Amino acid sequence: MRIEYHRTLIADHVRNRVLFEALKRVIVPGETVVADIGAGTGLLGLMAARLGAKEVFLYEAAEVAGVAEEVIAASRFENCMVMPCHSLEMEEPPPVDVIISETLGNYAFEEDIITTLNDARRRFLKPGGVILPRAVVQFAAPVIAPRLNSELRAWGETGETYGLDLSLPQVMSLNNAYVRRISADELLAGSAREWDRVDFSEASDPGRKGLLQWEIAEAGTVYGFAVWWVANFGEGLDLSTGPGALATHWEQLYFPLESELLIKPGERLLVELNSCSSPESGTHLAWAAELRAADGTIASRQEMDLDKGYLP
């Protein structure tokens, strides 16, 4: 068990303030029953108890469930019960008024929150109940700064220095997604676009896909794409991992291109993004970039896939 990861969650005050306020808005003291799915050390469940929840059920399959039990005992809450299993495994779960699950990764759905909440909404939630987060929206934008591209092309540079062919690992590196801090000035100006939206009040497919396009207004170079998300927990209450948002323990994702794209005014840049996450198979990511000339003909196309970068 890596307690350091859980410490980063506890230390993320931006995250914690939003989640506390979200719970505060929906908990009726003495009445509301809450399920905290993916409870970790129990912070959110204890927030709910502190706000007056009638009962709190904390679902946690990992060894950290034992830590949560100790924390609950030390905090002297007798209405908090740890369920040491994944919520998907729970038979005849107690019905609840509120489900909260902060199982969001740097890539929003890498911890299978869609599958988890599809099941929890159907089996756990009372009629008229609330799911937190309410929705997640994903965004993308072209990266025009060379910093990350230079980092990932160390294979080619070293190969040239010593007369070696490192083209295979170079291609593998460029078929991976990277957790990085990306600033707004490293993106094509005004280019952020929504490519995906999930509403947790209804069933959603764990497979996500989107197509974005940009009309090029001035010459430049595109090295890859930045991807981030915004989770909504109520009116005016969002958590964002985007460039320029308040810093959290999350960062943006960088999706590289195998070959940098020289863009010119009048051209159109398109990117296709695809993902699928499941508890059995993990997260698969694929992305493709296409540059079209002013007359609509395809000038170039690149297809990247996490499987190409996978090393068993």
N, C-alpha and C positions, 0 to 999 in steps of 0.2 A: 504493500500500500504506500503510495507516494503522498505523504501529508503536505508536501510543498505545493502541489497543485491546489489543494483545498485552501491553503493559506492565501494563494493569489485571489481566490474567490472572496474570502473574508476581507481581504485588503482592498477590494474593488468597491470603493465608496460610491462611485457613480452608479454602478449596478445595484448595489444594496439599497440606495435611496429610492430608486425607481421601483424596485420590487416591494419595498416596505410600503410605499405610497399606494401601489396597486392593490396590495392586500388590505390596507386601511380603507380603501374606497368600497370594498365588497364584503367585508366582514361585519356582521351584526353581532355585537357581544352577547354571549350566552346562547346564540342560536345557530351560527354558521359552523358547518362541519367541513373540514379542509383535507384534501389529499395533496401531499408534497411528493411528487414523483421524481426520483433521482435526487434524493434528499442530501446526499453527502454527509457533512458533519451536523446537519440539522438546522442550519441557520434560518431558512425560510419557514420551516415548520414552527420553530420557536418564535419567529416574528408573528406568525399567525396566532399562536397561543398568547403571546404578550398583548396582542390586539383584541383578545377576548373570545377567540374561537371556542366553540363548545367542545369539539374534539378535533384532533389532528392526527392523521395517519401518514407516516413517513415511509415511503417505499425506497429501499436502497439494497441492491444486490451485492455490492462490493463489501470488502472487509471493513470499510469505513463505517458501516452500519453499527459496529460495536462502539466506535467513537461517539456516534450520534446518541446511542443509548446512555453512555456515561455523561455526555453533555446535558441531556435532558434531565437525568437524575440530579446532577449538580445544580441545575437551574430550578429544580423543584417544581416541575410541571407534571402533574399526574394525569393530565388529559391528552398527552402525546404518546402515541404508540408506534414503535418502529416495526415495520414489516420487512424482514430481511430477505427480500426477493425482488425480482423485477416485477413491475406492475402487470406485464403480460402474462406472468405465471400465476397470478393471484386468482384463486377460485372463489367465487361468490364474494367479491369485494364489498365492503360496507359502502352504501350510497353516500355521496357528498354533495355539498352545495358549491364548492369551489375546488377546482384542480389548478395547481400551479406546478409547472415543470420548467425549470431553467436548465434545460439540457441542450443548450445552443453552443456550437463550436465556432471556430474561426470560419470554417465553411458552415453555414447555418445548420444544415441537416445531418452532419456527420455523426451525431449521437442518436440518430433515429427518432427524433422528436415527432415526426409526422406519424410514423407507425405507432408510437407510444400514445399519442393523443387521439388518433383515430380509435384505438381500442378503449382508452379511458373515457372518452366522450360517450361511447356506446354502452359501456358496462358499469362505469363508476358514477356518472353525473346524473343528479336528479333533474327532472324537468324544470326549465328555467334557470339552471345552474350556469356558472361562469367558468371559462377556461382562460388561464393566463400562461403565456401571452395569447392575445386575441388574434394576432396576425403577424406574419413575417413577410417583408418585401425585400427582394434582392436587386442590387444595382451593379452596373459595370461601366467602365470608361477606359478608353485607350490610354496607354502609358507612353509618353513621348520623351521622358528623361532616360538617358542611357545607363544610369547607375546599376540597376538590377541586372540588365542585360550584360554589362561588363563582368559582373560577379559570376554569372552562370557560364560565361564563355572561357573560363580558366583552362578547360581541357584543351581547346584549340590553341590558346596562347602557349601553353606548356609544350604541347606537341610540336609546334613550330620551333620553339627554342631548342628542343633536344632531338629534332628530326624524327618524331614519332607520329603515328596515326592514331589519334584518340577520338576519331569522329564518332564511333559507336557510343562511348559514354557521354560524349557531348550531346548527341541527339537524345539520349536517355534523360539527361539533366533538363533539357528543354521540353520534355514531356512530363513534367511534374508541376504541381501547384505549390507555391511557397507562401508561408506566413511571413509577412513583412509590414513594416510601417511605410506607407506611401503618402506623401504630402499632396495637397491639392494642386500645387504648382508643377507637379510631375505628370499631370494628366492633361489631355487635350482640353483646352478651355471650354467650359460650358457643356461638357460632353456626357455627364452622368445620365444614365438611362435606366429605367426599371425594366428588368427582364423576367421577373418571376414574382408571384404573389400567392401566399397561402393563408387562407382564412380557417382558423382552427375550430370555428363553430360548425363546420361541415367537413365531410370526408374528403381527403386529398390524396392524390397519388404520390407515393414516395419518389417516383421518377419525375424530375423537373427538366424543362427545356425552354429555351427562349431564343429569339432572333432579334438582334439590334442592328441599326445602320446609322451611319453618319455621312452627311454631305460635307466634303472637304472644302474648306474656304481658303486655306493657305498651305503652302508647302511645309513638309516636316517629315519626321521619321516616327513610326510606331514600332515599339519593341515588344509589346504584349498588352495585357488587359488587367486592370484592377477590379476586384469583385468584393462587395461588402453587403451588409444587410442592415435593416431597421426593423426592430421588433416593437409592436404596439401593445401596451398594457392598459390602455384606456385613453379617453379623450385627452390629447395633449401630453400623453405620458409615453415616451418612446425611449428605447435603447438603440443607439446607432454605433456601428463599427466603422463608419465612413471616414474618409479623410476630412479633417476639419472638425469632427465631432469631439466631444469631451473624451479624453483617453480612458480606456478601460483595459482589463487584462486581455481582451481580444485585439486582434490586428486585422489588417486587410489581407486578402489573398492576391498573389501575383500569378497570372497565367501567361507564361512566355510564348513567344513565337519562335519557330525553328529558324526563320530568316526574317530579319527586320524589314519593314515595309516603308518604302519611300513614297509618300503621298503628295498629290498635287491638287491644286484647285480644280473643281469640277468633277473629281472622282468621288466614288462612293465606297465607304468601308463598311463591311458587314462582319458580324461575329455571331456564331451559333454556340450556345452553351447547353450542355447536357449533363445531368447527374442522376444517379440512382443510389439510394442508401437503404440497406436492410441489415437487421441484426445478424443474419446468416453470412452475408457477403461483404459487409463493410460498405465503403463509399467508392463509387466509380465516377470519374469525371472525364469529360471529353469536350474539346472546343475546336472550332474551325474559324479561320479568318479568310475573307475573300475581298479582293480589291477589284472594283469595276471601273472601267474607263467611262468618260463622259457619255459615250454612245451606248453604254450598258453592257458592252462585252466584258468578259471576265479576264482581267489582266493577270491575276495570280490567285491561287488558293492554297492554303495550308491546313492540314488536319492534325491536331495534337490529341493524344490520348494517354491517360494515366497508365494504362497497361504497357505502353511502350517504355515508360520510365521505371517500371516495377522491377526490383531486383529481389528474388526470393531469398 
